[in-house]
Amino acid sequence: MDYTPGFTTPPGTARYYDVNVSGIRPGEIEDKGVFPALQAIVATAPDVRVFNMSFDAREPLESIGQVKRSEALSLVQDLDNFIFQNDILVVIAAGNSPLGLVPTIPYPRHFTDPQWALGPWARSFNSLTCGSFVGRLAPGGVVNNLLWPSPFCRIGPGLCESPKPDFSANGGNGNPQYQYGPGLGVWGLSPTGVWEDRPGTSYAAPLLARECAFAFERLQRVCERGAQPFGITVKAFLALTASPPVSTQPVPDLGERTLGRGQASAQRLEAPSASTGVMIWQGVLEDDQDIARIQIPIPPDWLKEADQPHLKLIVAWDPPVNAAVKHLWSTRDLSAKLKMHPDAPAQRTAKVISHGSYPLLERLYDLRKVPPNLTVEGDSWLIEISYEQTAEYHPAMTFPPQQRVAFAAELFDNGGKKVSPQSRLQALATTTTMTRLTIPPAVARFPVVLKTSV
């Protein structure tokens, strides 16, 4: 928020667990001190599920010497595997370009400058990398368009051309010399309780981490006793409902490689949209032979009334990784299919967004286009999810065959009538039982349906 004289500090909305990590010099983190800190928190405070890492190497990954680069990637590998083992969510700042370094090609066409490439930590597959945009305009800033990428924000892609950063938040602006300037940053409190504005992705990442924490807290309310929301469940929901980033025309490449899916928010868990229907599911695949078959309700009367009924599906998982498999990084790949019934062929997707082995996939289904010789019968469709091992595991670790998976799905009418599926969903008998998240052993599973007050 913006600070003005006489502004009263707002009440806190989230708690945080402050941990000291050893450093090389003031303001610099000792990378090898990260894991002892993470392990200590997981062991002593298991209720802490979200970790914010507002730091990275000063240099882009490609600028680091070969030996140190290998060591850095080994630590990133260990972080991804730590997340797999402990079911936590880690938010990493995309990182900033060196202070005072002006790109060889002026903003906004600077995305090919190698000095703006991501560092090692920000390339983690199982983490959420947070880029930054300009949340407010001020005189003397490089960026003169609201919500455009911050000029200092490091730029993707990540490992294996993965879509990094994942999300973005307000990180401030910079002056033409790529230095700090009055009014160009993000307002926050210093350790001494003084309001100050400073730019950087380190100030954007905590905003994403806060939304992750809110989502965890809200989803925990609908969990069965003994169950808890997975980190990937939060990831899938935030990816589904994020506010898309502004189009940075005439240079859309900059926005695509800096802002990710846009600004994440947990708000729709508290106040679901009345114009669409959202379903959330999580479960565990026992091994690469297991297939999860999840029944989802799609009201047939809504299908008939809607102009362009669509289903958007986002599936997330947190696989083990192996740095030695450089062209994949991830050792498990997941597939998802939508079917009208178990023996029916899979629906074709109107849009497929997947990035090789990156553990997040998106499918968009036009529900008017059913396979030949099939007609809609009943109100239950199936989503089938399975995984295959695509690479060897890291030889120094033992990984169980179980794999956490989660999806968030949204029904909506993409036509002019914008017919809402909410009232039809709530009228179905099956949805009255779809109110709890758990890990059922049964073959047929059911998601949670987010309901409005209609």
C-alpha positions as CSV (number, residue, x, y, z in Angstrom):
1,M,0.0,0.0,0.0
2,D,1.0,3.6,-0.4
3,Y,2.3,5.5,2.7
4,T,1.1,9.0,3.4
5,P,1.9,11.3,6.5
6,G,-0.3,10.3,9.4
7,F,-0.9,6.8,8.0
8,T,-1.7,4.3,10.7
9,T,0.0,0.9,10.6
10,P,-2.7,-1.6,9.7
11,P,-3.2,-4.7,11.9
12,G,-1.3,-7.8,10.8
13,T,-3.1,-10.5,8.9
14,A,-0.5,-13.2,8.9
15,R,2.1,-14.6,11.3
16,Y,5.7,-15.3,10.3
17,Y,8.5,-17.4,11.7
18,D,11.7,-15.5,11.5
19,V,14.9,-17.6,10.9
20,N,18.5,-16.5,10.7
21,V,20.6,-18.0,7.9
22,S,24.3,-17.6,7.9
23,G,25.8,-15.1,5.5
24,I,29.1,-14.5,3.6
25,R,28.9,-10.8,4.0
26,P,26.2,-8.4,5.3
27,G,23.2,-8.8,3.0
28,E,24.4,-12.0,1.4
29,I,23.2,-15.5,2.2
30,E,25.5,-18.5,2.6
31,D,23.7,-21.0,0.3
32,K,24.9,-24.0,2.2
33,G,23.2,-22.6,5.3
34,V,19.7,-22.8,3.8
35,F,19.1,-26.5,4.3
36,P,20.1,-26.6,8.0
37,A,17.6,-23.7,8.5
38,L,14.8,-25.5,6.6
39,Q,15.4,-28.8,8.4
40,A,15.3,-27.1,11.8
41,I,12.0,-25.5,11.0
42,V,10.4,-28.6,9.6
43,A,11.5,-30.5,12.7
44,T,10.5,-28.0,15.3
45,A,7.5,-26.2,13.7
46,P,5.7,-28.6,11.4
47,D,2.7,-26.2,11.2
48,V,4.9,-23.9,9.1
49,R,4.1,-24.8,5.5
50,V,5.2,-21.7,3.5
51,F,8.8,-20.6,3.2
52,N,9.8,-17.3,1.7
53,M,13.3,-17.1,0.1
54,S,13.9,-13.5,-0.9
55,F,17.4,-14.1,-2.1
56,D,19.4,-15.6,-4.9
57,A,22.9,-15.4,-6.4
58,R,24.1,-12.0,-7.6
59,E,25.0,-13.4,-11.0
60,P,22.8,-15.2,-13.6
61,L,23.2,-18.9,-13.6
62,E,25.1,-18.9,-17.0
63,S,27.6,-16.4,-15.6
64,I,28.7,-18.6,-12.7
65,G,31.8,-20.7,-13.3
66,Q,31.3,-24.3,-14.2
67,V,32.3,-25.7,-10.8
68,K,30.2,-23.3,-8.8
69,R,27.4,-23.7,-11.2
70,S,27.3,-27.4,-10.6
71,E,27.4,-26.8,-6.8
72,A,24.5,-24.3,-7.1
73,L,22.4,-26.7,-9.2
74,S,23.1,-29.5,-6.7
75,L,21.6,-27.2,-4.0
76,V,18.5,-26.5,-6.2
77,Q,18.1,-30.2,-6.7
78,D,18.3,-30.8,-3.0
79,L,15.6,-28.1,-2.4
80,D,13.2,-29.7,-4.9
81,N,13.7,-33.1,-3.3
82,F,13.3,-31.5,0.2
83,I,9.9,-30.1,-1.0
84,F,8.9,-33.6,-2.3
85,Q,9.8,-35.2,1.0
86,N,8.2,-32.7,3.3
87,D,5.2,-31.3,1.4
88,I,6.0,-27.6,1.9
89,L,5.6,-24.6,-0.4
90,V,8.7,-22.5,-1.1
91,V,8.4,-19.0,-2.6
92,I,11.6,-17.7,-4.3
93,A,12.2,-14.1,-5.5
94,A,13.1,-13.9,-9.2
95,G,16.1,-11.7,-8.3
96,N,17.2,-8.3,-9.3
97,S,19.7,-7.1,-12.0
98,P,22.9,-5.6,-10.5
99,L,22.3,-2.2,-9.0
100,G,23.3,0.5,-11.4
101,L,23.7,-1.8,-14.5
102,V,21.8,-0.3,-17.5
103,P,20.8,-3.0,-20.1
104,T,22.5,-2.9,-23.5
105,I,19.0,-2.9,-25.1
106,P,16.7,-0.3,-23.4
107,Y,13.6,-1.4,-21.5
108,P,11.2,-3.0,-22.5
109,R,13.2,-4.9,-25.1
110,H,16.0,-5.9,-22.7
111,F,14.7,-9.4,-22.1
112,T,17.5,-10.9,-24.2
113,D,20.3,-9.2,-22.1
114,P,22.1,-12.2,-20.4
115,Q,22.6,-10.1,-17.2
116,W,18.9,-10.2,-16.6
117,A,18.6,-14.0,-16.7
118,L,17.5,-15.9,-13.6
119,G,19.9,-17.1,-10.9
120,P,20.0,-20.8,-9.7
121,W,17.5,-20.8,-6.8
122,A,14.8,-19.1,-8.9
123,R,14.9,-22.1,-11.3
124,S,13.7,-24.6,-8.8
125,F,10.9,-26.8,-10.3
126,N,8.9,-27.5,-7.1
127,S,9.1,-23.9,-5.8
128,L,7.1,-20.8,-6.9
129,T,9.2,-18.1,-8.4
130,C,7.9,-14.6,-7.9
131,G,8.6,-11.8,-10.4
132,S,7.6,-8.2,-9.9
133,F,5.7,-5.4,-11.6
134,V,5.2,-1.7,-11.1
135,G,2.3,-1.3,-8.8
136,R,2.2,2.5,-8.8
137,L,3.7,5.2,-11.1
138,A,6.0,7.9,-9.9
139,P,8.0,10.7,-11.6
140,G,11.5,9.6,-12.8
141,G,10.7,5.9,-13.2
142,V,11.9,3.8,-16.1
143,V,8.5,2.2,-16.4
144,N,5.7,4.5,-17.3
145,N,2.9,1.9,-17.6
146,L,1.1,0.6,-14.6
147,L,1.5,-3.2,-13.9
148,W,4.3,-3.6,-16.5
149,P,7.4,-5.6,-15.4
150,S,9.8,-4.0,-13.0
151,P,12.9,-2.9,-14.9
152,F,15.3,-4.8,-12.6
153,C,13.3,-8.1,-12.4
154,R,15.3,-11.1,-13.7
155,I,13.7,-12.8,-16.6
156,G,13.0,-16.5,-17.5
157,P,12.9,-19.1,-18.8
158,G,14.1,-21.5,-16.1
159,L,15.7,-24.9,-16.3
160,C,14.7,-26.9,-19.4
161,E,12.9,-23.8,-20.8
162,S,10.4,-24.0,-17.9
163,P,7.9,-21.1,-17.4
164,K,9.7,-19.1,-14.8
165,P,8.7,-16.9,-12.9
166,D,5.4,-18.5,-11.9
167,F,3.6,-15.5,-10.5
168,S,4.3,-11.8,-9.8
169,A,3.6,-9.1,-7.3
170,N,4.3,-5.4,-6.8
171,G,8.1,-4.9,-6.6
172,G,8.5,-1.3,-7.6
173,N,10.3,0.7,-10.3
174,G,13.8,2.1,-10.9
175,N,15.2,5.3,-12.3
176,P,17.1,5.6,-15.7
177,Q,20.4,4.8,-13.9
178,Y,18.8,1.6,-12.5
179,Q,19.3,2.9,-9.0
180,Y,16.8,3.5,-6.2
181,G,14.7,6.7,-6.3
182,P,12.2,8.3,-4.0
183,G,8.7,7.0,-4.5
184,L,9.8,4.1,-6.8
185,G,9.7,1.3,-4.3
186,V,7.3,-0.7,-2.2
187,W,6.3,0.6,1.2
188,G,7.2,-1.5,4.1
189,L,8.4,-1.3,7.7
190,S,12.1,-1.4,8.5
191,P,13.4,-3.6,11.4
192,T,13.2,-0.4,13.5
193,G,9.6,0.2,12.6
194,V,10.2,3.1,10.2
195,W,8.2,3.2,7.0
196,E,10.4,3.2,3.9
197,D,10.0,2.4,0.2
198,R,12.5,0.1,-1.5
199,P,12.3,-1.7,-4.9
200,G,13.1,-5.3,-5.5
201,T,11.7,-8.7,-6.1
202,S,12.5,-9.4,-2.4
203,Y,9.6,-7.2,-1.6
204,A,7.2,-8.9,-4.1
205,A,7.9,-12.5,-3.0
206,P,6.5,-12.1,0.6
207,L,3.2,-10.9,-1.0
208,L,3.0,-14.2,-2.9
209,A,4.0,-16.2,0.2
210,R,1.2,-14.4,2.2
211,E,-1.4,-15.5,-0.3
212,C,-0.1,-19.1,-0.2
213,A,-0.4,-19.0,3.6
214,F,-4.0,-17.7,3.4
215,A,-4.8,-20.5,0.9
216,F,-3.4,-23.1,3.2
217,E,-5.4,-21.8,6.2
218,R,-8.6,-21.7,4.2
219,L,-8.2,-25.1,2.7
220,Q,-7.4,-26.6,6.1
221,R,-10.9,-25.8,7.2
222,V,-12.4,-28.3,4.6
223,C,-10.0,-31.1,5.3
224,E,-11.0,-34.3,7.0
225,R,-9.5,-34.9,10.5
226,G,-5.9,-36.0,10.1
227,A,-5.6,-34.6,6.5
228,Q,-4.0,-31.4,5.4
229,P,-3.9,-29.5,2.1
230,F,-0.9,-30.3,-0.1
231,G,1.4,-27.6,-1.2
232,I,0.6,-28.5,-4.8
233,T,-3.1,-28.1,-4.0
234,V,-2.5,-24.5,-3.2
235,K,-0.2,-24.1,-6.3
236,A,-2.9,-25.5,-8.6
237,F,-5.7,-23.2,-7.1
238,L,-3.5,-20.1,-7.3
239,A,-2.5,-20.9,-10.8
240,L,-6.2,-21.4,-11.8
241,T,-7.4,-18.1,-10.2
242,A,-4.5,-15.7,-10.7
243,S,-5.2,-12.3,-12.2
244,P,-3.6,-12.5,-15.7
245,P,-0.7,-10.2,-16.1
246,V,-1.1,-7.0,-18.2
247,S,-0.3,-7.4,-21.9
248,T,3.0,-5.6,-22.4
249,Q,2.4,-4.7,-26.0
250,P,4.2,-4.2,-28.3
251,V,6.7,-6.5,-26.5
252,P,4.6,-9.3,-25.1
253,D,7.7,-11.5,-24.6
254,L,8.8,-9.4,-21.7
255,G,5.6,-10.0,-19.8
256,E,5.5,-13.7,-20.6
257,R,9.0,-14.2,-19.2
258,T,8.7,-11.9,-16.2
259,L,5.2,-12.0,-14.7
260,G,4.2,-15.6,-15.0
261,R,0.5,-16.3,-14.5
262,G,0.1,-12.9,-12.9
263,Q,-1.0,-11.9,-9.4
264,A,-2.0,-14.8,-7.1
265,S,-4.8,-14.4,-4.6
266,A,-6.6,-16.7,-2.1
267,Q,-9.6,-14.4,-2.0
268,R,-11.8,-16.7,-4.1
269,L,-11.5,-19.4,-1.4
270,E,-13.4,-17.0,0.9
271,A,-15.7,-15.5,-1.7
272,P,-16.1,-17.8,-4.8
273,S,-17.1,-16.3,-8.0
274,A,-20.9,-16.6,-8.8
275,S,-20.2,-16.8,-12.5
276,T,-18.1,-20.0,-12.6
277,G,-17.8,-23.3,-10.8
278,V,-14.5,-24.3,-9.2
279,M,-13.6,-27.8,-8.0
280,I,-10.4,-28.7,-6.0
281,W,-9.0,-32.2,-5.6
282,Q,-5.9,-33.8,-4.1
283,G,-4.7,-37.4,-3.8
284,V,-1.8,-39.8,-3.9
285,L,-0.8,-42.1,-6.7
286,E,0.6,-45.2,-5.1
287,D,3.1,-45.8,-8.0
288,D,3.5,-45.4,-11.7
289,Q,0.9,-48.2,-12.3
290,D,-1.8,-46.4,-10.3
291,I,-4.5,-44.4,-12.1
292,A,-6.6,-41.9,-10.1
293,R,-10.2,-41.7,-11.5
294,I,-11.9,-38.6,-10.1
295,Q,-15.6,-38.0,-10.7
296,I,-16.5,-34.4,-11.4
297,P,-20.0,-33.0,-11.8
298,I,-20.9,-31.2,-15.0
299,P,-24.6,-30.4,-15.0
300,P,-26.2,-31.5,-18.3
301,D,-28.8,-28.7,-18.3
302,W,-26.1,-26.1,-18.0
303,L,-24.3,-27.7,-20.9
304,K,-27.4,-27.3,-23.0
305,E,-28.0,-23.7,-22.0
306,A,-24.5,-22.3,-22.1
307,D,-23.3,-20.8,-25.4
308,Q,-19.7,-22.1,-25.0
309,P,-19.3,-24.4,-22.0
310,H,-15.7,-24.9,-21.1
311,L,-13.7,-26.7,-18.4
312,K,-10.3,-25.3,-17.5
313,L,-8.1,-27.9,-15.7
314,I,-4.8,-27.2,-13.9
315,V,-2.9,-30.2,-12.5
316,A,0.2,-29.9,-10.2
317,W,2.6,-32.4,-8.7
318,D,6.0,-32.2,-6.9
319,P,8.3,-34.8,-8.4
320,P,11.7,-35.9,-7.3
321,V,14.4,-34.3,-9.4
322,N,17.9,-35.3,-10.6
323,A,20.4,-32.6,-11.7
324,A,22.3,-35.2,-13.7
325,V,19.3,-35.4,-16.1
326,K,19.9,-31.9,-17.4
327,H,17.3,-32.1,-20.3
328,L,14.5,-33.1,-17.9
329,W,15.4,-32.2,-14.3
330,S,12.1,-33.9,-13.1
331,T,12.1,-37.7,-12.9
332,R,8.3,-38.1,-13.2
333,D,5.9,-36.9,-15.8
334,L,2.2,-36.8,-15.3
335,S,-0.8,-37.1,-17.7
336,A,-4.4,-36.1,-17.2
337,K,-7.4,-37.0,-19.3
338,L,-11.0,-35.9,-19.3
339,K,-13.6,-38.6,-20.2
340,M,-17.4,-38.8,-20.3
341,H,-17.2,-42.3,-18.7
342,P,-14.4,-44.9,-18.0
343,D,-14.7,-46.6,-21.4
344,A,-15.0,-43.4,-23.5
345,P,-12.1,-41.9,-25.4
346,A,-10.4,-38.8,-23.9
347,Q,-11.7,-35.4,-24.7
348,R,-9.6,-33.3,-27.0
349,T,-8.4,-30.1,-25.6
350,A,-9.0,-26.7,-27.1
351,K,-5.7,-25.5,-25.6
352,V,-2.8,-27.4,-24.1
353,I,-0.2,-25.6,-22.0
354,S,2.6,-27.8,-20.8
355,H,6.3,-27.2,-20.7
356,G,8.2,-30.4,-21.0
357,S,8.8,-31.9,-17.6
358,Y,7.8,-28.9,-15.6
359,P,5.3,-30.1,-12.9
360,L,2.3,-28.0,-13.9
361,L,0.0,-28.6,-16.8
362,E,-3.1,-26.8,-18.1
363,R,-5.9,-28.1,-20.2
364,L,-8.9,-26.2,-21.7
365,Y,-11.8,-28.3,-22.9
366,D,-14.6,-27.1,-25.1
367,L,-17.4,-29.3,-23.8
368,R,-19.5,-28.9,-26.9
369,K,-16.9,-30.9,-28.8
370,V,-17.6,-34.5,-27.7
371,P,-16.0,-37.5,-29.3
372,P,-17.9,-39.0,-32.3
373,N,-20.8,-41.3,-31.6
374,L,-21.1,-40.1,-28.0
375,T,-23.8,-38.1,-26.3
376,V,-23.8,-36.6,-22.8
377,E,-25.5,-39.0,-20.3
378,G,-25.8,-38.1,-16.6
379,D,-23.9,-35.4,-14.7
380,S,-20.7,-37.2,-13.8
381,W,-17.5,-37.1,-15.9
382,L,-14.1,-38.5,-15.1
383,I,-10.6,-37.1,-14.8
384,E,-7.9,-39.7,-15.0
385,I,-4.5,-39.0,-13.7
386,S,-1.3,-41.1,-13.8
387,Y,2.4,-40.7,-13.8
388,E,5.4,-42.4,-15.4
389,Q,9.0,-42.4,-14.3
390,T,10.9,-40.7,-17.1
391,A,14.5,-40.6,-15.6
392,E,16.6,-42.2,-12.9
393,Y,16.4,-40.9,-9.4
394,H,19.3,-39.3,-7.7
395,P,21.5,-42.2,-6.6
396,A,22.2,-40.8,-3.2
397,M,18.6,-40.7,-2.1
398,T,15.8,-43.2,-1.8
399,F,12.4,-42.1,-3.1
400,P,9.1,-43.8,-2.3
401,P,6.9,-44.6,-5.4
402,Q,4.0,-42.5,-4.0
403,Q,3.3,-39.2,-5.8
404,R,1.1,-36.4,-4.5
405,V,-1.1,-34.9,-7.2
406,A,-3.7,-32.1,-7.1
407,F,-6.0,-30.2,-9.5
408,A,-8.1,-27.2,-9.6
409,A,-10.8,-27.1,-12.3
410,E,-13.2,-24.4,-13.4
411,L,-16.5,-24.6,-15.3
412,F,-17.5,-21.5,-17.2
413,D,-19.5,-20.2,-20.2
414,N,-17.1,-18.5,-22.7
415,G,-20.0,-17.3,-24.9
416,G,-22.0,-14.1,-24.8
417,K,-24.7,-15.4,-22.4
418,K,-22.1,-16.2,-19.7
419,V,-24.5,-18.7,-18.1
420,S,-23.3,-19.5,-14.6
421,P,-23.0,-23.2,-13.6
422,Q,-23.3,-22.4,-9.9
423,S,-27.0,-23.0,-9.2
424,R,-27.0,-26.2,-11.3
425,L,-23.9,-27.5,-9.5
426,Q,-25.5,-26.9,-6.1
427,A,-28.7,-28.6,-7.2
428,L,-26.9,-31.8,-7.9
429,A,-27.2,-34.5,-5.2
430,T,-23.5,-35.5,-5.6
431,T,-22.2,-32.0,-4.8
432,T,-23.7,-32.1,-1.3
433,T,-21.1,-34.6,-0.3
434,M,-18.2,-32.8,-2.0
435,T,-17.2,-30.6,0.9
436,R,-14.1,-32.2,2.4
437,L,-10.5,-32.7,1.2
438,T,-9.0,-36.0,2.1
439,I,-6.8,-38.8,0.7
440,P,-9.4,-41.6,0.1
441,P,-8.1,-45.1,-0.8
442,A,-11.1,-45.8,-3.0
443,V,-10.7,-45.9,-6.8
444,A,-13.5,-43.4,-7.4
445,R,-12.7,-40.0,-5.9
446,F,-14.6,-36.8,-5.5
447,P,-13.3,-33.2,-5.5
448,V,-14.4,-30.3,-3.3
449,V,-16.8,-27.8,-5.0
450,L,-16.4,-24.2,-4.0
451,K,-19.9,-22.7,-3.5
452,T,-21.3,-19.2,-3.5
453,S,-24.4,-18.2,-1.6
454,V,-26.7,-18.6,-4.6
